[in-house]
Amino acid sequence: MAAETGTPTTLTLKSNDDELFSVAESAAILSVTIRNMVEDGCAGGVIPLDNVDGKTLASVITYMNGISAIPADEEKKKSYRDKFLSDKDFETLADMVLAANYLNMSCLMDAVSAKIAQVMEKKSVGWVRRKFGIENDYTPEEEAAVKEEHKWTFEGVETDDDN
Amino acid sequence: MATESEKTTPSNIPPEIIEIILSKLSSVKSLLRFKSVSKSWNSIISDPVFIQNHLQSSNNSPNNNIFVSSNTDGTDRGFPLVDFDVRKSDAGKISEDNIPNGYNSILCECNGVLLLGSRVEYALWNPSIRCEMFLIYKYEFHEDYIVDYGICYDQITGDFKVVFIFPTKYAIYSSNNNSLTKKNLGTNYHTIDGTGSGLGIFVDGATYWILSDDTISTHLVYFDPRTDEIKRMQKPEQRQSDDDKFQLMNIASLRGRLCLYFYNKKERIAQIWMKEKGIDKWKEFITFHNFEAPYKLSRPICLVENKVVIQ
């Protein structure tokens, strides 16, 4: 539409709790989901993102702007991603991995899932169940048997303080 | 931060994303521990395809610079292990308490699985899952001496095959079938001048050695796990002629690719050639001039960023 000449196009994104965000199209199309909508011409008005809440979307947009401002230099992009994710807690990371998946942003998806894996590395089984909301479907006997089989992997695990 | 995370609204991450996250866990120890989380986590982690992919991504990872010297003799506390990083190199040990009884040397390595030897027998050992498997008594080979060894992982059947090369024949031990097969080489092979055994390396789906024949010319040979045959592979064209001043000294796996290490003693030039994945195409990777090889046996062992570590 009006996108041909110099002026950068701005898109309006709407979170599932009805917050509106403006973002440069050049940054927003890091999301393949958004890019497809733009290419299909559905981006004229407001783009509703039904699976992302406002808090997470704000964070994702910060990332989109930050990463697209960096020229093609993988090292610098990587260090931006590391820094961007460094102060995020587990719940935020979990929201972001869902958003990255829904928005189809592979670079964010890779970085966030790697970060979550890194956070999990020394955590206990109980911590993982709680954080991921996973129901223990083993019988006590089965659980004891799986644990016994890999007994040594329980050495050096962090004690269960949430963080 | 502590107060904020008190809210225990568990995230609802679907299984396909859980699988992506688990595939990024770098430690096998954590993966094995998380088998206890639930039945569905156990089945994700136990899935052969998942295991294969996890292995592949850790092999290709630029952080994959942990290195156990082949033909390493152990002490009663463990086997030495070196971890190269960008700024430092760390010497460590493989879990001393868990070395299976009586094994005192590492003969070769493939995908993290080691071939161990004791005075009387051979075994395969996977230190990251602490699992060992007895293979064979040495007396079974009494009639012949071993030129070299190698382990080969058959990706399709998931079989670790151990290959023992003798001067005129070879034996393959399949750990899936628990069976030993002997075959003829059709030629005579020896270790190349000045090197011992333990040069067999597994890379890109096959196990490679450099061996010499009776005319003392050196050959790059490989074991193909699909056919159980040992064949020769062409060296790079530029390095094929007999009056070439470069001598093929060693082989290595750098970032999951097969590399040949040549040395021109007279002009003190070392050269590394790299084979492309999956196809027989060689590319000159690096040439060092004025390079005094520290030992005759020296070999490139890993890449740390843009530097080659040579042992």
Interface residues (C-beta under 8 A of the other chain):
Chain A: D89 F90 E91 A94 D95 V97 L98 N101 M109 S113 A114 I116 A117 Q118 M120 E121 K122 V125 V128 R129 R130 K131 F132 G133 I134 E135 N136 D137 Y138 E143 V146 K147 H150 W152 T153 F154 V157 D162 N163
Chain B: M1 A2 E4 S5 E6 K7 T8 T9 P10 S11 N12 I13 I17 I18 I20 I21 L22 K24 L25 S26 S27 K29 S30 L32 R33 F34 K35 S36 V37 S38 K39 S40 W41 N42 N98 R130
